[in-house]
Amino acid sequence: MGPWLALWVLLYLPRPLQGQSPRTPAARGSVLQSFEDSKFQGEWFVLGLAGNTHTVADRSLLSPFTATFTLNKNHRLEVAYAMIRGQRCVTWSYTLISKSQPGMFSVDHSGEPGADLEEIQVTDTDYVSFALLLSRRQSDLQSILRVSLLCRIWAIQTQLLDKFICLVRAQGLSDDNIVFPDLTDWSVLPEKC
């Protein structure tokens, strides 16, 4: 993480939740009027994560990772993630099935018997620099909420960080639920990943 970005994140996150309780009911993300799968395709860098299962301790565990969206022959978005963990590359993928609301998808886990139901919503995007995703998954024991900040380059603009923090707080999460990958000694993912 560059020194200016690191300084901004450190200065920005400790701010108190002004007039907002971290236990407020989870608000839905904003509603997109349209969503263009073809423009959303390509590689995205995951620069911020927040969720009700994330804690401050997780900050040291998150490695930088990418998400690549590809429109398949069935006109569904396939998502492939790649992350370096130690000396190995960890990958996972799934297919998104469009729902009636623009930018809203259910995750196709048909190849995984007993997989949890999951919905993903693109709450905001300009297709060329950023996207905010909201994921809800229901496991047997709890509801899991996750907010992701995706960018086309490894840099967070101030206004994008503000949008991400606002969406996180609108979901009833606190700054302690936010995790940024440590980019200190990171270089672009090797070709093998």
C-alpha positions as CSV (number, residue, x, y, z in Angstrom):
1,M,0.0,0.0,0.0
2,G,1.5,3.3,-1.0
3,P,2.4,5.7,1.9
4,W,-0.3,8.3,1.1
5,L,-3.0,5.7,0.7
6,A,-1.9,4.0,4.0
7,L,-2.0,7.4,5.8
8,W,-5.4,8.2,4.4
9,V,-6.8,4.9,5.5
10,L,-5.3,5.2,9.0
11,L,-6.7,8.7,9.3
12,Y,-10.1,7.9,7.9
13,L,-11.1,4.7,9.7
14,P,-10.7,5.7,13.3
15,R,-13.5,8.3,13.0
16,P,-16.4,7.6,15.3
17,L,-19.7,6.6,13.9
18,Q,-21.3,10.0,14.1
19,G,-24.9,9.6,15.3
20,Q,-25.1,6.1,13.9
21,S,-25.3,2.9,15.9
22,P,-23.4,0.0,14.5
23,R,-26.4,-2.2,15.4
24,T,-28.9,-0.4,13.1
25,P,-30.9,-2.7,10.8
26,A,-29.2,-3.6,7.6
27,A,-30.3,-1.3,4.8
28,R,-30.5,-2.6,1.2
29,G,-28.0,-1.2,-1.2
30,S,-28.9,1.5,-3.7
31,V,-31.0,0.4,-6.6
32,L,-29.3,0.6,-10.1
33,Q,-31.6,1.7,-12.9
34,S,-29.7,-0.5,-15.3
35,F,-26.8,-2.9,-15.3
36,E,-24.7,-3.8,-18.3
37,D,-23.0,-7.2,-17.9
38,S,-20.7,-6.6,-20.9
39,K,-19.3,-3.4,-19.4
40,F,-18.7,-5.1,-16.0
41,Q,-16.5,-7.8,-17.6
42,G,-12.8,-7.9,-16.9
43,E,-10.4,-7.9,-14.1
44,W,-11.1,-6.1,-10.8
45,F,-8.9,-5.7,-7.8
46,V,-10.5,-6.2,-4.4
47,L,-9.3,-3.3,-2.4
48,G,-11.7,-3.3,0.5
49,L,-13.9,-5.9,2.3
50,A,-16.3,-5.5,5.2
51,G,-18.6,-8.0,6.8
52,N,-20.2,-9.1,9.9
53,T,-17.7,-12.0,10.2
54,H,-14.6,-9.7,9.7
55,T,-12.7,-8.3,12.6
56,V,-9.6,-6.1,13.1
57,A,-7.6,-9.3,13.6
58,D,-8.4,-10.3,10.0
59,R,-6.6,-7.3,8.6
60,S,-3.2,-9.1,8.8
61,L,-4.6,-12.2,7.1
62,L,-6.1,-10.6,3.9
63,S,-3.8,-10.9,0.9
64,P,-4.4,-8.9,-2.2
65,F,-6.7,-10.6,-4.7
66,T,-8.4,-10.2,-8.0
67,A,-11.9,-10.9,-9.3
68,T,-12.4,-11.6,-13.0
69,F,-15.9,-11.3,-14.5
70,T,-16.6,-13.0,-17.8
71,L,-19.9,-13.3,-19.7
72,N,-20.4,-16.9,-20.7
73,K,-22.3,-18.3,-23.7
74,N,-25.5,-18.5,-21.5
75,H,-25.2,-14.7,-20.9
76,R,-24.3,-15.3,-17.2
77,L,-21.4,-13.7,-15.4
78,E,-18.7,-16.2,-14.3
79,V,-16.6,-14.9,-11.5
80,A,-13.0,-16.2,-10.9
81,Y,-11.0,-15.1,-7.8
82,A,-7.2,-15.5,-7.4
83,M,-5.2,-14.8,-4.2
84,I,-1.6,-15.5,-3.2
85,R,-1.4,-17.2,0.2
86,G,2.3,-17.7,1.1
87,Q,3.9,-19.4,-1.9
88,R,0.7,-20.8,-3.4
89,C,-2.1,-19.5,-5.5
90,V,-5.7,-20.0,-4.2
91,T,-8.5,-19.7,-6.7
92,W,-12.3,-20.1,-6.5
93,S,-15.1,-19.3,-8.8
94,Y,-18.9,-19.4,-9.3
95,T,-21.6,-18.2,-11.7
96,L,-24.0,-15.4,-11.2
97,I,-27.6,-15.7,-12.3
98,S,-29.4,-12.5,-13.1
99,K,-32.5,-11.6,-11.1
100,S,-35.3,-9.2,-12.1
101,Q,-33.6,-6.2,-10.4
102,P,-30.7,-4.7,-12.4
103,G,-27.3,-5.6,-10.8
104,M,-28.9,-8.3,-8.6
105,F,-27.7,-11.9,-8.8
106,S,-28.1,-15.2,-7.1
107,V,-25.0,-17.4,-6.9
108,D,-25.1,-20.7,-8.7
109,H,-23.7,-23.3,-6.3
110,S,-25.3,-26.2,-8.2
111,G,-22.1,-28.1,-8.2
112,E,-21.8,-27.9,-4.4
113,P,-24.5,-30.0,-2.6
114,G,-25.7,-28.3,0.5
115,A,-24.2,-24.9,-0.4
116,D,-25.6,-21.8,1.3
117,L,-28.1,-19.6,-0.6
118,E,-26.3,-16.4,-1.6
119,E,-27.3,-13.1,-3.3
120,I,-24.9,-10.5,-4.7
121,Q,-25.9,-7.0,-5.6
122,V,-23.9,-4.5,-7.5
123,T,-25.0,-1.4,-5.6
124,D,-22.9,1.2,-7.6
125,T,-20.4,1.1,-10.5
126,D,-19.1,3.3,-13.2
127,Y,-17.7,0.2,-15.0
128,V,-14.3,1.8,-15.7
129,S,-12.9,2.5,-12.2
130,F,-15.0,1.1,-9.3
131,A,-17.8,-1.2,-8.2
132,L,-19.5,-1.7,-4.8
133,L,-20.9,-5.2,-4.2
134,L,-23.2,-6.3,-1.4
135,S,-23.4,-10.0,-0.7
136,R,-25.9,-11.8,1.6
137,R,-25.5,-15.5,2.4
138,Q,-27.6,-17.5,4.8
139,S,-25.8,-20.3,6.5
140,D,-27.3,-22.8,9.0
141,L,-26.3,-20.7,12.0
142,Q,-26.2,-17.1,10.8
143,S,-26.8,-14.5,8.1
144,I,-23.4,-13.5,6.5
145,L,-23.1,-10.0,5.1
146,R,-20.2,-8.8,3.0
147,V,-19.4,-5.5,1.3
148,S,-16.7,-5.4,-1.4
149,L,-14.9,-2.4,-3.0
150,L,-13.6,-3.4,-6.4
151,C,-11.3,-1.1,-8.5
152,R,-9.8,-1.5,-11.9
153,I,-6.4,-0.3,-10.6
154,W,-4.5,-0.8,-7.3
155,A,-5.5,2.6,-5.9
156,I,-8.4,3.9,-3.9
157,Q,-9.7,7.4,-4.8
158,T,-11.0,9.4,-1.8
159,Q,-14.6,9.6,-3.1
160,L,-14.6,5.8,-3.6
161,L,-13.4,5.2,-0.1
162,D,-16.2,7.5,1.1
163,K,-18.8,5.5,-0.9
164,F,-17.5,2.2,0.5
165,I,-17.5,3.4,4.1
166,C,-21.0,4.8,3.7
167,L,-22.3,1.5,2.3
168,V,-20.6,-0.4,5.1
169,R,-22.2,1.8,7.7
170,A,-25.6,1.7,6.0
171,Q,-25.5,-2.1,6.5
172,G,-25.1,-1.6,10.3
173,L,-21.4,-2.5,10.3
174,S,-18.7,-0.6,12.1
175,D,-15.2,0.4,11.1
176,D,-13.9,-2.6,13.0
177,N,-15.6,-4.8,10.4
178,I,-13.5,-3.3,7.5
179,V,-10.4,-5.1,6.1
180,F,-8.0,-3.8,3.6
181,P,-5.4,-6.0,2.0
182,D,-1.8,-5.4,2.9
183,L,0.0,-4.2,-0.2
184,T,3.3,-3.5,1.4
185,D,5.4,-6.2,-0.3
186,W,3.0,-7.1,-3.0
187,S,3.6,-7.2,-6.7
188,V,1.2,-8.1,-9.5
189,L,-0.1,-11.7,-9.3
190,P,2.2,-14.1,-11.1
191,E,1.1,-15.6,-14.4
192,K,0.6,-19.0,-12.6
193,C,-2.2,-17.6,-10.5
